[in-house]
Every structure is written in structure tokens, then in C-alpha cells.
């Protein structure tokens, strides 16, 4: 992270560039770290708009996550009120997500970020520009929140969004370290997807969390194998359930994707059956389902995922019908094409509805 003074310099240049592009604005001077009695403003801009003098009072933060935006806006508006200064408040950060920008807009505060997102309104001036791309660090940070180990924490929270969790309890339930559970919790708090009460951490916006996870989700890496079976209908179902019901030592297999959705929230059948399995689980499926390799007509897909957690995060809606959880099934359906997205939307309506 840059030193504060260096970032404030970048913020000043970004603001200058925006104002220079507005024909009716004439920039007089820009001051940094301006004291007004006991109050300090990060940047104060003196300008004229259509010949009339005006001030912009700016709060500069190196973190543009919603939590820090809300705190910064509160500070800026409070010191403006206490200082009795007639100025337009502006928030500046490296990057402001749509959620962060909406917080600014709801609080009637202008914003500028270093990615090019801008919204300023004062004295007959209105400028708004939205840049679609996220900066690479923000993409990496968001992606890390959805990595397999972090996903264990998210799924634990989504199982009961309104439960209050102590970090120790959350880590134990998710099967991760105390530090990792704490880091995931901090990431959720920064984005305001989670909140904290005296009883512990809870999801404040589970729907927004799931939306973001869906948008960032990619099919889990692993070995994907296709087979053919002569078993159909009830014969296939009985053979599969008998196998999944009695897992052997170190042999795991579960219904996945469309096949899991048929048990969780039936929508429309497909000609293909889907499983996640480990190597030993695959061998059991081969025997029980009479799977053979065929050059055409495959009707069973088995994925051996690198992430073993997919074989642990399961539900059993009927005896032997061991399935990936509703959250995991939803995510997998979302990347399974148009029919998958339709089935995912149906599953979400049936199984993943939370009041906020």
C-alpha cells in the first residue's frame, strides 16, 4: 500500500484531471491537509463554477470498501457541520465498487476514484462516469474470498445467516484455522455483507454475498470423466442411492449439479447424471452403475475435484440421495449453461431465500 502522502498526491491529480474537463469550472487552487480550527480536511479545492466561487471538501481513503466509505462519509459530514463550512463533500479512494458508490450517492456526497469512476454535482455542474473494469487487486481480493478454504466459512455462514458466531465457533464448525476464519469475517465486514453484534458475527446481506460468489464462480478444477450406463430411471436411482448410502472407508461420491438439483428442487430432467467423487468413490460408482467408456452416448459425468471439501459439504434429502449442498449445487448450475441457470434460479427460489 502506498504511503498516505503519496496516495493523497495521486488523489489530488485525479481530482484536477476531472475538474479540468468541465468547461464552466476554473480551478483556483488545491490545498492538502487543511486545518479549520480543530478540524482537518484531506483536500480542499477552491474553484469557480460559471464565475461563482465554490469549495470542495474531500475525504481521502486508501480503502474503498463500503465499511470504510461509510465511516469516511460520517467523518467528513460531521467535520463540515462542525466547521460551518459551505462546501460540497467529495470522497476519494483507489477504487469504489457499485455498492460503495451507491453509499456516496445516498449520502449526497460526490466521489472520485483512481479507476475513473466519478460523480460530482454542485452549482449547475453535474458529471458522472462509470468504468466497468475492476482493478486487479480488487479482483484478486474478491477471488481469494471464494477460494476453497474460505468457501468452507461462507457455506457455514450461509447455512444459517442469522446465527451469531464467535470466531472460535465459526473456525471449528468450518474446519479452518482461527486466523483464516477471522480473515474471512473481516472481508465480509469490509463489504458490509456481514455485521457484528454482542453475540458475534452474522451475515447481514446473504443475498448480496451469494450474488457476488455466483458472478465470480468458476467450475472447480479436477478430472472430469464421461461414461455410459445401461441403467435408467428407477434402476439407476436405486443403484446410485445404495452406493452413496453406504460409503466405504476413504471412498466418497455424491450427486452433483443437475442430479443434485433433482433431489433438492426438481426443475427439469436432463439425459446426463452428475457426480463428484474421489478415486475410490469413482471405482464404486463404476461397479454399482455398470459404467463403461463409450465413444458416444455418454450419460454419466463424474468429476474428481481437487477440492475435497466438495465431498464433505453435503445434504441427504432422501435416504442414500447424498447431494452437494444447496449453495454448491446452485453455484455449479450457474456455470452449466442456459438450462443450468434456469435450474439454478429455481433452486434459489426454493431453497436459498433469506430475509434481510
C-alpha angles and dihedrals in degrees: 000000000000122000112266093247091051093050092046087054090052090047091051092052092048091052092047090052092052094048093046089061094058109090098206093048123091115189113222103178143323122223127193129210093009117187118213104182105301091342125094126201119198093217132004119191121202112200145142124237114199087342095308120117117243140170132218115201111199135199113202122202130174091211118060098183113132094252092058093041091056091048092047094049091050091052093046095049092045095053091044089055094046093046091049089224119160101220142126111253116229129184119209127191139151091258134358119200121216088262092052092047090051090053089055092048093048089052092047092242122138120231142203127182131187092245090066103263109141139171120170128161126176140125096357092320119121124168127164127172127170123196115203099207123087118217115256095247091054091049091049093048092050092046091052089056089062099044116124098265092046089045089064088062094045093050091049090053094044091052088071109004096182096052114110112232131199107215091242091053092046093050092049094047093047093043095236135118122278090245093052093049089050092050092050090048090052091051091052092047092050090056092042091238087122134036136193131233132177087271095053146265122339138167111264095179110025093160093055090048092052091046091054092046091050092050093050097039123119126184109271114262116248145104113305117201131183126208143171126233130186090211116101140171116348094001091056093044094050093047092048095047093048089054097045092044093061108038115189123228109293091356116114133171132162139180110259141184113352092001092055090045090057088064098038102041114349112218112152132339124243128201091240129078120210133207141170113213144157120237094271091044089053091055090052091050091050091056100040096043096037091236119189134177112250132177090225141012097045111176103170127062121191121187121197100204125207087220107076089189089079088068092051101046096076144138130201110213091173132016108288094001093117107179140175110264121273091256094050092044090050092052093047092050091051090064095041098089132261097318089047092054090051091051090046092053090050092049091049092052091049103039112012107055118129131176114229 
